[in-house]
Amino acid sequence: MSRFTFAELPDGSDTDASNALYRTYDRREFIRPCREFLQRLYPRDAKWGFTIYRTVYTPESDSQFLSALEKIKTCLATALRNELRTNRRIRAYEVKHGHTPRPLINAGPCDQVEDQYDPLVIEDREVWDGASIEDVRAHFRDAIFHEALELQRISYDPETEHTTPMTHLAQDPKSSICLVIDAEALSWMTNSEPRERGMYCLREEELRAMPNDPMMHLDSRPFKWGQHGRVKGVDADWPRHSDIWETDENEPSMLGARNGVPDPPRRVSQYHGWRPVECEELWGLYNDELRNGGRLGR
């Protein structure tokens, strides 16, 4: 794991080189969301992204589905570069008020995070045409469980009834939530406004080629909130693992906003284990924001 990009540190295993490079950077450089995200990737070139299920297959849905995937990717690329706009905005304030401006940050870490985005798309007309949310959840839970077994992340004794110790569920965005694009979600995506890459997704080489800093003049709110499409976010840990297995070892679920929030005083929750998720939310959902206290209401 490394906070540095491949361009900055080609050999991520060279500890001495990493430490030497670390000392040349402003300390605030390492609390950037994209650098913290890079440090979580193991191996360094690991791909990341949600598992996305396609459950609609109509004559027109092929091109619409590809367009939906591209919209999701563009929204992610725009959202993860918010740290660049924030840095420029704070620098402008510091300069205006006579303070020593903090160093500019480069787009390289954002570019690498985007380059390593590679969602797992599950699509097969024979298997998934018209599949329900529960069909998807069951498949996703099984996939998480078997992957965890293969990687020896959990131990499981089938002879011991009702025990799945050290569950892998709800401990990481990849294994907590999957996305579903069904007929309803596809209509949300198709009827939404396109989110063009434009100036908000400029890469490092493009920024360096410009005589002036375009980030200084960009609106800090690149999205027209709620107008770029929605998908269905499905909570793997629903019903809650502790309700099924009567164990407290599992982490709180992410999508259900149960991080320290007690259940409401009613027997039947209004949360059904999934909800519409705006495309603008997806980076925050996958990244640390939600794990560190973000809330998505039931």
C-alpha positions in Angstrom: 0.0 0.0 0.0 1.3 3.5 -0.8 0.0 7.0 -0.7 2.1 7.8 -3.8 1.3 7.4 -7.4 3.2 5.2 -9.8 4.7 8.4 -11.4 6.0 9.6 -8.0 7.2 6.3 -6.7 7.4 3.5 -9.3 8.6 1.0 -6.7 6.1 1.0 -3.9 8.0 -1.6 -1.9 11.1 0.7 -1.5 10.5 1.9 2.1 13.6 4.2 2.1 12.5 5.9 -1.1 9.0 6.2 0.2 10.1 7.8 3.5 12.4 10.2 1.7 9.6 11.3 -0.6 7.2 11.6 2.3 9.5 14.2 3.9 9.4 16.4 0.9 5.7 16.9 0.9 3.5 19.2 3.0 1.9 17.1 5.7 -1.6 18.2 4.5 -0.9 16.4 1.3 -1.5 13.1 3.0 -5.0 13.8 4.3 -6.3 14.2 0.8 -9.1 11.7 0.2 -7.5 10.3 -3.0 -4.1 9.7 -1.3 -5.8 8.0 1.6 -7.7 5.9 -0.9 -4.6 4.9 -2.7 -3.1 3.7 0.6 -6.0 1.3 1.0 -5.5 -0.4 -2.3 -3.6 -3.6 -2.1 -1.8 -4.4 -4.3 -1.1 -0.9 -5.5 -2.6 -1.6 -8.9 -5.7 -3.2 -7.5 -9.0 -2.3 -9.2 -11.9 -0.8 -7.3 -15.5 -0.2 -7.9 -19.0 -1.5 -7.1 -20.5 -4.7 -8.3 -23.2 -3.6 -10.7 -26.1 -5.9 -11.6 -28.1 -5.4 -14.8 -31.6 -6.8 -14.5 -33.3 -5.2 -17.5 -33.0 -6.6 -21.1 -35.1 -4.8 -23.7 -34.2 -4.0 -27.4 -33.2 -0.4 -26.4 -31.6 -1.2 -23.1 -28.2 -2.3 -24.4 -27.1 1.2 -25.4 -28.9 2.8 -22.4 -27.1 0.6 -20.0 -23.7 1.4 -21.5 -24.6 5.1 -21.3 -25.6 4.6 -17.6 -22.3 3.1 -16.8 -20.5 6.0 -18.5 -22.6 8.5 -16.5 -21.6 6.7 -13.2 -17.9 6.8 -14.2 -18.1 10.5 -15.1 -19.8 11.4 -11.8 -17.2 9.5 -9.9 -14.4 11.2 -11.8 -15.9 14.6 -11.1 -16.6 13.9 -7.4 -13.2 12.6 -6.5 -11.6 15.7 -7.9 -13.5 17.9 -5.4 -10.3 18.0 -3.3 -8.6 20.0 -6.1 -11.3 22.6 -6.2 -11.3 22.8 -2.4 -7.5 23.3 -2.3 -7.7 26.1 -4.9 -10.6 27.8 -3.1 -8.8 27.8 0.3 -5.6 29.1 -1.4 -7.5 32.0 -3.0 -8.9 32.9 0.5 -5.5 32.8 2.1 -4.0 35.0 -0.6 -6.8 37.5 -0.4 -6.4 37.9 3.3 -2.6 38.1 3.3 -1.9 34.6 4.7 0.8 32.3 3.4 -1.0 30.1 0.9 -0.8 26.4 1.3 0.9 24.5 -1.5 -1.0 23.6 -4.6 -1.9 20.0 -4.9 -1.6 18.1 -8.1 -4.2 16.0 -9.9 -2.0 12.9 -10.2 -3.5 10.9 -7.2 -7.0 11.7 -8.5 -6.0 10.5 -12.0 -4.7 7.2 -10.7 -7.8 6.6 -8.6 -9.9 7.1 -11.7 -7.6 4.9 -13.8 -8.0 2.0 -11.4 -11.7 2.3 -11.4 -13.1 -1.0 -12.9 -16.5 -2.1 -11.6 -17.6 -5.7 -11.8 -20.6 -5.7 -14.1 -22.9 -8.7 -13.8 -25.1 -9.2 -16.8 -26.7 -12.3 -18.4 -30.2 -12.2 -19.9 -30.8 -15.9 -19.1 -30.0 -15.4 -15.5 -30.8 -11.8 -14.5 -33.6 -10.6 -16.7 -36.3 -9.4 -14.3 -34.4 -10.6 -11.2 -35.6 -9.1 -7.9 -33.6 -7.1 -5.4 -33.7 -10.2 -3.2 -32.3 -12.4 -6.0 -29.4 -9.9 -6.4 -28.8 -9.7 -2.7 -28.6 -13.5 -2.3 -26.1 -13.8 -5.1 -24.0 -10.9 -3.8 -23.9 -12.3 -0.3 -22.9 -15.7 -1.5 -20.1 -14.1 -3.6 -18.8 -12.2 -0.7 -18.9 -15.2 1.6 -17.1 -17.6 -0.9 -14.5 -14.9 -1.7 -13.8 -14.5 2.0 -13.5 -18.2 2.5 -11.0 -18.5 -0.4 -8.9 -15.6 0.9 -9.1 -17.2 4.4 -10.6 -14.0 5.8 -13.2 -15.9 7.8 -13.4 -19.4 9.4 -16.6 -21.3 8.9 -17.6 -24.6 10.4 -20.8 -25.9 8.7 -21.2 -28.5 11.5 -21.8 -25.7 14.0 -25.3 -24.5 13.6 -26.1 -20.8 13.1 -22.5 -19.6 13.4 -20.6 -17.6 10.9 -17.8 -16.1 13.0 -15.8 -13.1 11.8 -18.3 -12.2 9.1 -16.9 -10.3 6.1 -20.2 -8.5 5.5 -20.5 -4.7 5.9 -16.8 -4.1 6.6 -15.8 -2.6 3.3 -17.7 -0.7 0.5 -16.9 -3.5 -2.0 -18.5 -6.1 0.2 -21.3 -3.9 1.8 -23.2 -2.6 -1.2 -23.9 -3.5 -4.8 -25.7 -1.5 -7.3 -28.7 -2.6 -9.4 -29.8 -1.1 -12.7 -33.3 -2.5 -13.4 -36.0 -1.1 -15.6 -36.9 1.7 -13.1 -33.3 2.7 -12.4 -32.5 2.6 -16.2 -35.4 5.1 -16.7 -33.9 7.3 -14.0 -30.6 7.3 -15.8 -32.0 7.7 -19.3 -34.1 10.7 -18.3 -31.3 12.4 -16.4 -29.0 15.2 -17.6 -25.7 14.1 -19.0 -22.7 14.9 -16.8 -19.9 15.9 -19.2 -16.3 15.5 -18.1 -15.4 19.1 -19.1 -13.3 21.3 -17.0 -14.3 19.5 -13.8 -12.4 16.4 -14.7 -9.1 17.8 -16.0 -6.1 15.6 -15.6 -2.7 16.6 -14.4 -1.2 16.8 -17.8 -4.1 19.0 -19.0 -3.8 21.3 -16.0 0.0 21.7 -16.5 -0.5 22.6 -20.2 -2.7 25.6 -19.4 -1.2 29.0 -18.7 -3.8 29.9 -16.1 -5.3 27.7 -13.3 -8.8 26.9 -14.5 -9.7 25.4 -11.1 -9.6 28.9 -9.6 -12.6 29.9 -11.6 -14.8 26.7 -11.4 -17.9 26.6 -9.4 -17.3 24.5 -6.3 -20.6 22.8 -6.9 -20.2 20.9 -10.2 -23.3 18.9 -9.9 -26.9 19.8 -10.4 -27.9 17.7 -7.4 -30.4 15.0 -8.2 -30.4 15.5 -11.9 -27.7 13.1 -13.1 -29.5 9.8 -12.5 -30.0 7.3 -9.8 -29.3 3.6 -9.3 -30.4 1.2 -6.6 -28.0 0.6 -3.8 -28.5 -2.8 -2.2 -27.4 -3.5 1.3 -25.7 -6.9 1.6 -26.2 -7.0 5.3 -30.0 -7.0 5.3 -31.6 -8.3 7.4 -28.8 -7.5 9.7 -26.3 -10.3 10.2 -26.8 -10.1 14.0 -30.5 -10.6 13.5 -29.9 -13.8 11.5 -26.9 -15.3 13.4 -27.3 -13.7 16.9 -23.8 -12.4 17.0 -22.4 -8.9 17.6 -19.1 -9.5 15.7 -20.3 -7.9 12.5 -19.7 -4.2 11.7 -22.7 -1.9 11.3 -24.0 -1.8 7.8 -23.1 1.2 5.6 -26.1 1.7 3.4 -28.6 1.3 6.2 -27.0 4.1 8.3 -26.7 1.9 11.4 -23.3 3.3 12.5 -24.1 3.8 16.1 -27.7 4.8 15.4 -30.2 2.7 17.4 -33.2 1.1 15.7 -36.4 3.1 15.7 -39.0 2.1 18.2 -41.1 0.0 15.8 -41.3 -3.6 15.0 -41.0 -3.2 11.2 -38.4 -0.9 9.8 -39.3 1.2 6.8 -35.9 0.5 5.4 -36.1 -2.5 3.1 -32.4 -3.1 2.5 -32.0 -0.9 -0.5 -32.6 2.7 -1.6 -32.1 4.9 -4.7 -28.6 6.5 -4.7 -27.8 9.6 -6.7 -24.9 9.2 -9.0 -23.3 12.2 -7.3 -23.2 10.3 -4.0 -21.4 7.2 -5.2 -17.8 8.4 -4.6 -18.7 9.4 -1.0 -20.4 6.1 -0.6 -17.4 4.0 -1.7 -14.8 6.2 -0.1 -14.1 6.9 3.5 -16.7 9.6 4.0 -19.5 7.2 4.9 -17.3 4.9 7.0 -16.1 7.9 9.1 -19.6 9.0 10.1 -21.6 9.8 6.9 -25.3 9.0 7.1 -27.7 7.7 4.6 -31.1 7.6 6.1 -33.4 4.6 6.0 
